[in-house]
Amino acid sequence: MCELYASQNPDLYRVRKKSIRIQGVVTSLALENKIWQVLEQIAEQENLSVPQFISTLYQESVERHGAVDNLASLLRISCLTYLLNSTKP
């Protein structure tokens, strides 16, 4: 039943930590390797580095909503949104 999902390469969902600077503060993000890969695609499309993209997304989210309670979740949902929108005709 779940063959497509269960057959995923474990390296794709292995978590990797990276440190980035957001608004002058260094923070550590722990995300799955596949999420980092999609963030690289998004950043490249926007002509930004991954840290620049994350910092910009964070700032724009704060401006719209006042705060970002869970940056890792915001990044995962952003990647999902990107992937879903890139598959539309």
N, CA, C and O atoms as CSV, one atom per row, in Angstrom:
chain,resi,resn,atom,element,x,y,z
A,1,MET,N,N,0.817,-1.200,0.000
A,1,MET,CA,C,0.000,0.000,0.000
A,1,MET,C,C,0.860,1.263,0.000
A,1,MET,O,O,0.587,2.188,-0.765
A,2,CYS,N,N,1.872,1.319,0.824
A,2,CYS,CA,C,2.689,2.525,0.957
A,2,CYS,C,C,4.054,2.370,0.298
A,2,CYS,O,O,5.001,3.053,0.689
A,3,GLU,N,N,4.176,1.497,-0.682
A,3,GLU,CA,C,5.462,1.200,-1.313
A,3,GLU,C,C,6.182,2.473,-1.775
A,3,GLU,O,O,7.379,2.631,-1.533
A,4,LEU,N,N,5.472,3.360,-2.424
A,4,LEU,CA,C,6.084,4.601,-2.914
A,4,LEU,C,C,6.727,5.391,-1.777
A,4,LEU,O,O,7.816,5.940,-1.940
A,5,TYR,N,N,6.070,5.448,-0.653
A,5,TYR,CA,C,6.555,6.233,0.485
A,5,TYR,C,C,7.585,5.461,1.306
A,5,TYR,O,O,8.583,6.028,1.749
A,6,ALA,N,N,7.341,4.174,1.507
A,6,ALA,CA,C,8.239,3.356,2.319
A,6,ALA,C,C,9.579,3.113,1.631
A,6,ALA,O,O,10.569,2.804,2.295
A,7,SER,N,N,9.616,3.249,0.317
A,7,SER,CA,C,10.849,2.973,-0.429
A,7,SER,C,C,11.780,4.182,-0.532
A,7,SER,O,O,12.786,4.132,-1.239
A,8,GLN,N,N,11.453,5.250,0.160
A,8,GLN,CA,C,12.297,6.449,0.115
A,8,GLN,C,C,13.700,6.142,0.628
A,8,GLN,O,O,13.879,5.374,1.573
A,9,ASN,N,N,14.679,6.751,-0.008
A,9,ASN,CA,C,16.067,6.625,0.422
A,9,ASN,C,C,16.203,7.266,1.816
A,9,ASN,O,O,15.865,8.437,1.981
A,10,PRO,N,N,16.689,6.525,2.809
A,10,PRO,CA,C,16.820,7.088,4.156
A,10,PRO,C,C,17.674,8.354,4.225
A,10,PRO,O,O,17.491,9.165,5.134
A,11,ASP,N,N,18.593,8.538,3.293
A,11,ASP,CA,C,19.387,9.766,3.283
A,11,ASP,C,C,18.516,10.999,3.074
A,11,ASP,O,O,18.862,12.085,3.539
A,12,LEU,N,N,17.396,10.845,2.382
A,12,LEU,CA,C,16.520,11.985,2.124
A,12,LEU,C,C,15.843,12.499,3.385
A,12,LEU,O,O,15.584,13.697,3.502
A,13,TYR,N,N,15.553,11.612,4.327
A,13,TYR,CA,C,14.886,12.078,5.543
A,13,TYR,C,C,15.813,12.135,6.757
A,13,TYR,O,O,15.373,12.387,7.879
A,14,ARG,N,N,17.091,11.901,6.517
A,14,ARG,CA,C,18.077,12.089,7.589
A,14,ARG,C,C,18.179,13.587,7.888
A,14,ARG,O,O,18.232,14.402,6.967
A,15,VAL,N,N,18.206,13.941,9.146
A,15,VAL,CA,C,18.239,15.346,9.563
A,15,VAL,C,C,19.674,15.855,9.575
A,15,VAL,O,O,20.591,15.193,10.060
A,16,ARG,N,N,19.834,17.061,9.019
A,16,ARG,CA,C,21.140,17.729,9.023
A,16,ARG,C,C,20.953,19.107,9.649
A,16,ARG,O,O,20.007,19.825,9.324
A,17,LYS,N,N,21.855,19.464,10.537
A,17,LYS,CA,C,21.812,20.781,11.186
A,17,LYS,C,C,22.730,21.746,10.460
A,17,LYS,O,O,23.838,21.398,10.054
A,18,LYS,N,N,22.240,22.966,10.308
A,18,LYS,CA,C,23.046,24.048,9.748
A,18,LYS,C,C,22.822,25.289,10.595
A,18,LYS,O,O,21.736,25.498,11.135
A,19,SER,N,N,23.845,26.098,10.703
A,19,SER,CA,C,23.734,27.376,11.404
A,19,SER,C,C,23.647,28.486,10.375
A,19,SER,O,O,24.425,28.527,9.422
A,20,ILE,N,N,22.699,29.383,10.574
A,20,ILE,CA,C,22.570,30.545,9.700
A,20,ILE,C,C,22.338,31.780,10.560
A,20,ILE,O,O,21.946,31.686,11.723
A,21,ARG,N,N,22.588,32.927,9.963
A,21,ARG,CA,C,22.399,34.198,10.655
A,21,ARG,C,C,21.103,34.838,10.163
A,21,ARG,O,O,20.912,35.054,8.966
A,22,ILE,N,N,20.218,35.134,11.115
A,22,ILE,CA,C,18.961,35.808,10.805
A,22,ILE,C,C,18.882,37.061,11.653
A,22,ILE,O,O,18.903,36.997,12.882
A,23,GLN,N,N,18.793,38.183,10.996
A,23,GLN,CA,C,18.743,39.478,11.683
A,23,GLN,C,C,19.886,39.618,12.682
A,23,GLN,O,O,19.696,40.101,13.799
A,24,GLY,N,N,21.063,39.194,12.271
A,24,GLY,CA,C,22.253,39.340,13.093
A,24,GLY,C,C,22.439,38.297,14.177
A,24,GLY,O,O,23.429,38.334,14.908
A,25,VAL,N,N,21.503,37.368,14.291
A,25,VAL,CA,C,21.571,36.334,15.321
A,25,VAL,C,C,21.803,34.978,14.650
A,25,VAL,O,O,21.097,34.615,13.709
A,26,VAL,N,N,22.785,34.245,15.135
A,26,VAL,CA,C,23.049,32.913,14.586
A,26,VAL,C,C,22.063,31.926,15.203
A,26,VAL,O,O,21.899,31.861,16.421
A,27,THR,N,N,21.417,31.168,14.335
A,27,THR,CA,C,20.468,30.155,14.792
A,27,THR,C,C,20.783,28.838,14.096
A,27,THR,O,O,21.324,28.827,12.990
A,28,SER,N,N,20.452,27.758,14.731
A,28,SER,CA,C,20.682,26.434,14.176
A,28,SER,C,C,19.361,25.849,13.712
A,28,SER,O,O,18.366,25.884,14.436
A,29,LEU,N,N,19.358,25.312,12.502
A,29,LEU,CA,C,18.168,24.684,11.950
A,29,LEU,C,C,18.450,23.206,11.690
A,29,LEU,O,O,19.466,22.860,11.086
A,30,ALA,N,N,17.566,22.355,12.138
A,30,ALA,CA,C,17.668,20.921,11.886
A,30,ALA,C,C,16.537,20.532,10.939
A,30,ALA,O,O,15.367,20.510,11.320
A,31,LEU,N,N,16.909,20.227,9.702
A,31,LEU,CA,C,15.925,19.875,8.677
A,31,LEU,C,C,16.383,18.632,7.926
A,31,LEU,O,O,17.572,18.314,7.888
A,32,GLU,N,N,15.441,17.950,7.342
A,32,GLU,CA,C,15.739,16.773,6.542
A,32,GLU,C,C,16.536,17.177,5.298
A,32,GLU,O,O,16.373,18.279,4.774
A,33,ASN,N,N,17.397,16.268,4.836
A,33,ASN,CA,C,18.224,16.555,3.659
A,33,ASN,C,C,17.381,16.956,2.450
A,33,ASN,O,O,17.774,17.845,1.694
A,34,LYS,N,N,16.235,16.318,2.259
A,34,LYS,CA,C,15.375,16.662,1.120
A,34,LYS,C,C,14.873,18.094,1.234
A,34,LYS,O,O,14.758,18.790,0.225
A,35,ILE,N,N,14.577,18.539,2.435
A,35,ILE,CA,C,14.128,19.925,2.633
A,35,ILE,C,C,15.260,20.879,2.273
A,35,ILE,O,O,15.022,21.896,1.620
A,36,TRP,N,N,16.488,20.569,2.688
A,36,TRP,CA,C,17.633,21.407,2.321
A,36,TRP,C,C,17.789,21.453,0.796
A,36,TRP,O,O,18.109,22.504,0.240
A,37,GLN,N,N,17.566,20.325,0.119
A,37,GLN,CA,C,17.677,20.294,-1.341
A,37,GLN,C,C,16.637,21.206,-1.996
A,37,GLN,O,O,16.949,21.944,-2.931
A,38,VAL,N,N,15.410,21.147,-1.500
A,38,VAL,CA,C,14.359,21.994,-2.070
A,38,VAL,C,C,14.637,23.460,-1.763
A,38,VAL,O,O,14.411,24.319,-2.615
A,39,LEU,N,N,15.121,23.760,-0.567
A,39,LEU,CA,C,15.485,25.150,-0.243
A,39,LEU,C,C,16.564,25.659,-1.194
A,39,LEU,O,O,16.542,26.825,-1.586
A,40,GLU,N,N,17.503,24.800,-1.566
A,40,GLU,CA,C,18.530,25.184,-2.533
A,40,GLU,C,C,17.907,25.518,-3.887
A,40,GLU,O,O,18.319,26.476,-4.540
A,41,GLN,N,N,16.916,24.732,-4.310
A,41,GLN,CA,C,16.229,25.001,-5.573
A,41,GLN,C,C,15.504,26.345,-5.525
A,41,GLN,O,O,15.597,27.148,-6.454
A,42,ILE,N,N,14.787,26.574,-4.436
A,42,ILE,CA,C,14.035,27.825,-4.293
A,42,ILE,C,C,14.995,29.012,-4.286
A,42,ILE,O,O,14.775,29.996,-4.992
A,43,ALA,N,N,16.043,28.920,-3.498
A,43,ALA,CA,C,17.016,30.016,-3.390
A,43,ALA,C,C,17.654,30.300,-4.743
A,43,ALA,O,O,17.819,31.460,-5.121
A,44,GLU,N,N,18.011,29.257,-5.467
A,44,GLU,CA,C,18.616,29.431,-6.790
A,44,GLU,C,C,17.652,30.141,-7.730
A,44,GLU,O,O,18.050,31.026,-8.487
A,45,GLN,N,N,16.392,29.752,-7.677
A,45,GLN,CA,C,15.369,30.393,-8.514
A,45,GLN,C,C,15.237,31.880,-8.184
A,45,GLN,O,O,14.965,32.697,-9.064
A,46,GLU,N,N,15.430,32.220,-6.920
A,46,GLU,CA,C,15.315,33.613,-6.468
A,46,GLU,C,C,16.649,34.365,-6.549
A,46,GLU,O,O,16.735,35.525,-6.146
A,47,ASN,N,N,17.688,33.700,-7.073
A,47,ASN,CA,C,19.030,34.290,-7.152
A,47,ASN,C,C,19.566,34.702,-5.784
A,47,ASN,O,O,20.154,35.771,-5.625
A,48,LEU,N,N,19.350,33.838,-4.813
A,48,LEU,CA,C,19.811,34.059,-3.444
A,48,LEU,C,C,20.544,32.820,-2.963
A,48,LEU,O,O,20.381,31.734,-3.520
A,49,SER,N,N,21.349,32.989,-1.926
A,49,SER,CA,C,21.889,31.819,-1.240
A,49,SER,C,C,20.786,31.283,-0.329
A,49,SER,O,O,19.802,31.977,-0.074
A,50,VAL,N,N,20.941,30.072,0.153
A,50,VAL,CA,C,19.942,29.511,1.074
A,50,VAL,C,C,19.806,30.373,2.329
A,50,VAL,O,O,18.683,30.679,2.730
A,51,PRO,N,N,20.916,30.778,2.965
A,51,PRO,CA,C,20.760,31.651,4.142
A,51,PRO,C,C,20.064,32.974,3.810
A,51,PRO,O,O,19.267,33.467,4.609
A,52,GLN,N,N,20.352,33.549,2.651
A,52,GLN,CA,C,19.674,34.793,2.259
A,52,GLN,C,C,18.183,34.562,2.073
A,52,GLN,O,O,17.364,35.375,2.501
A,53,PHE,N,N,17.830,33.448,1.431
A,53,PHE,CA,C,16.412,33.143,1.228
A,53,PHE,C,C,15.702,32.956,2.568
A,53,PHE,O,O,14.628,33.515,2.791
A,54,ILE,N,N,16.302,32.174,3.452
A,54,ILE,CA,C,15.677,31.920,4.754
A,54,ILE,C,C,15.519,33.221,5.530
A,54,ILE,O,O,14.471,33.458,6.132
A,55,SER,N,N,16.537,34.058,5.524
A,55,SER,CA,C,16.480,35.333,6.231
A,55,SER,C,C,15.382,36.235,5.658
A,55,SER,O,O,14.648,36.882,6.405
A,56,THR,N,N,15.279,36.269,4.333
A,56,THR,CA,C,14.250,37.083,3.676
A,56,THR,C,C,12.861,36.550,4.005
A,56,THR,O,O,11.961,37.324,4.332
A,57,LEU,N,N,12.682,35.238,3.920
A,57,LEU,CA,C,11.393,34.631,4.243
A,57,LEU,C,C,11.015,34.921,5.692
A,57,LEU,O,O,9.866,35.253,5.985
A,58,TYR,N,N,11.974,34.797,6.588
A,58,TYR,CA,C,11.730,35.079,8.001
A,58,TYR,C,C,11.265,36.523,8.185
A,58,TYR,O,O,10.259,36.775,8.848
A,59,GLN,N,N,11.996,37.460,7.601
A,59,GLN,CA,C,11.668,38.873,7.752
A,59,GLN,C,C,10.286,39.197,7.188
A,59,GLN,O,O,9.503,39.908,7.818
A,60,GLU,N,N,9.992,38.671,5.999
A,60,GLU,CA,C,8.690,38.942,5.389
A,60,GLU,C,C,7.558,38.303,6.191
A,60,GLU,O,O,6.468,38.871,6.273
A,61,SER,N,N,7.795,37.145,6.776
A,61,SER,CA,C,6.783,36.500,7.612
A,61,SER,C,C,6.535,37.302,8.887
A,61,SER,O,O,5.393,37.450,9.322
A,62,VAL,N,N,7.602,37.814,9.480
A,62,VAL,CA,C,7.452,38.667,10.673
A,62,VAL,C,C,6.652,39.920,10.320
A,62,VAL,O,O,5.776,40.333,11.079
A,63,GLU,N,N,6.950,40.519,9.179
A,63,GLU,CA,C,6.222,41.722,8.755
A,63,GLU,C,C,4.735,41.438,8.551
A,63,GLU,O,O,3.898,42.285,8.862
A,64,ARG,N,N,4.396,40.258,8.033
A,64,ARG,CA,C,3.002,39.912,7.775
A,64,ARG,C,C,2.259,39.439,9.023
A,64,ARG,O,O,1.085,39.758,9.211
A,65,HIS,N,N,2.950,38.673,9.880
A,65,HIS,CA,C,2.264,37.999,10.974
A,65,HIS,C,C,2.736,38.401,12.371
A,65,HIS,O,O,2.150,37.978,13.368
A,66,GLY,N,N,3.782,39.207,12.448
A,66,GLY,CA,C,4.269,39.678,13.740
A,66,GLY,C,C,5.308,38.791,14.392
A,66,GLY,O,O,6.083,39.255,15.229
A,67,ALA,N,N,5.335,37.520,14.021
A,67,ALA,CA,C,6.309,36.592,14.619
A,67,ALA,C,C,6.345,35.305,13.800
A,67,ALA,O,O,5.427,35.000,13.038
A,68,VAL,N,N,7.415,34.576,13.979
A,68,VAL,CA,C,7.532,33.231,13.412
A,68,VAL,C,C,7.741,32.292,14.593
A,68,VAL,O,O,8.812,32.267,15.199
A,69,ASP,N,N,6.719,31.531,14.908
A,69,ASP,CA,C,6.779,30.651,16.082
A,69,ASP,C,C,7.639,29.416,15.845
A,69,ASP,O,O,8.277,28.916,16.772
A,70,ASN,N,N,7.659,28.919,14.598
A,70,ASN,CA,C,8.396,27.694,14.314
A,70,ASN,C,C,9.002,27.807,12.921
A,70,ASN,O,O,8.353,27.478,11.928
A,71,LEU,N,N,10.245,28.271,12.851
A,71,LEU,CA,C,10.902,28.511,11.571
A,71,LEU,C,C,11.068,27.226,10.772
A,71,LEU,O,O,10.876,27.235,9.556
A,72,ALA,N,N,11.417,26.130,11.421
A,72,ALA,CA,C,11.594,24.860,10.702
A,72,ALA,C,C,10.295,24.433,10.025
A,72,ALA,O,O,10.315,23.966,8.887
A,73,SER,N,N,9.172,24.589,10.713
A,73,SER,CA,C,7.881,24.240,10.112
A,73,SER,C,C,7.540,25.179,8.961
A,73,SER,O,O,7.020,24.741,7.936
A,74,LEU,N,N,7.829,26.460,9.124
A,74,LEU,CA,C,7.607,27.417,8.040
A,74,LEU,C,C,8.405,27.005,6.807
A,74,LEU,O,O,7.894,27.071,5.689
A,75,LEU,N,N,9.639,26.586,6.999
A,75,LEU,CA,C,10.474,26.182,5.870
A,75,LEU,C,C,9.947,24.909,5.213
A,75,LEU,O,O,9.951,24.805,3.987
A,76,ARG,N,N,9.500,23.953,5.999
A,76,ARG,CA,C,8.941,22.719,5.431
A,76,ARG,C,C,7.686,23.017,4.608
A,76,ARG,O,O,7.527,22.503,3.501
A,77,ILE,N,N,6.805,23.843,5.151
A,77,ILE,CA,C,5.572,24.186,4.435
A,77,ILE,C,C,5.883,25.017,3.194
A,77,ILE,O,O,5.218,24.871,2.169
A,78,SER,N,N,6.877,25.876,3.278
A,78,SER,CA,C,7.292,26.651,2.104
A,78,SER,C,C,7.789,25.729,1.001
A,78,SER,O,O,7.483,25.941,-0.172
A,79,CYS,N,N,8.550,24.713,1.367
A,79,CYS,CA,C,9.035,23.738,0.386
A,79,CYS,C,C,7.881,22.956,-0.219
A,79,CYS,O,O,7.847,22.730,-1.429
A,80,LEU,N,N,6.939,22.544,0.612
A,80,LEU,CA,C,5.774,21.821,0.118
A,80,LEU,C,C,4.965,22.706,-0.838
A,80,LEU,O,O,4.525,22.243,-1.890
A,81,THR,N,N,4.772,23.960,-0.478
A,81,THR,CA,C,4.063,24.898,-1.340
A,81,THR,C,C,4.776,25.070,-2.674
A,81,THR,O,O,4.139,25.073,-3.727
A,82,TYR,N,N,6.093,25.213,-2.631
A,82,TYR,CA,C,6.895,25.342,-3.842
A,82,TYR,C,C,6.721,24.112,-4.741
A,82,TYR,O,O,6.486,24.244,-5.942
A,83,LEU,N,N,6.836,22.929,-4.156
A,83,LEU,CA,C,6.715,21.692,-4.931
A,83,LEU,C,C,5.320,21.526,-5.516
A,83,LEU,O,O,5.181,21.133,-6.674
A,84,LEU,N,N,4.296,21.815,-4.741
A,84,LEU,CA,C,2.925,21.691,-5.243
A,84,LEU,C,C,2.653,22.690,-6.369
A,84,LEU,O,O,1.979,22.358,-7.343
A,85,ASN,N,N,3.166,23.888,-6.239
A,85,ASN,CA,C,2.957,24.902,-7.276
A,85,ASN,C,C,3.786,24.648,-8.512
A,85,ASN,O,O,3.394,25.057,-9.605
A,86,SER,N,N,4.919,23.988,-8.376
A,86,SER,CA,C,5.774,23.730,-9.542
A,86,SER,C,C,5.260,22.560,-10.371
A,86,SER,O,O,5.708,22.367,-11.501
A,87,THR,N,N,4.328,21.775,-9.832
A,87,THR,CA,C,3.782,20.651,-10.591
A,87,THR,C,C,2.488,21.001,-11.295
A,87,THR,O,O,1.954,20.185,-12.046
A,88,LYS,N,N,1.973,22.202,-11.068
A,88,LYS,CA,C,0.737,22.625,-11.740
A,88,LYS,C,C,1.058,22.980,-13.195
A,88,LYS,O,O,2.121,23.520,-13.501
A,89,PRO,N,N,0.105,22.662,-14.087
A,89,PRO,CA,C,0.333,22.957,-15.518
A,89,PRO,C,C,0.396,24.430,-15.820
A,89,PRO,O,O,0.581,24.816,-16.974
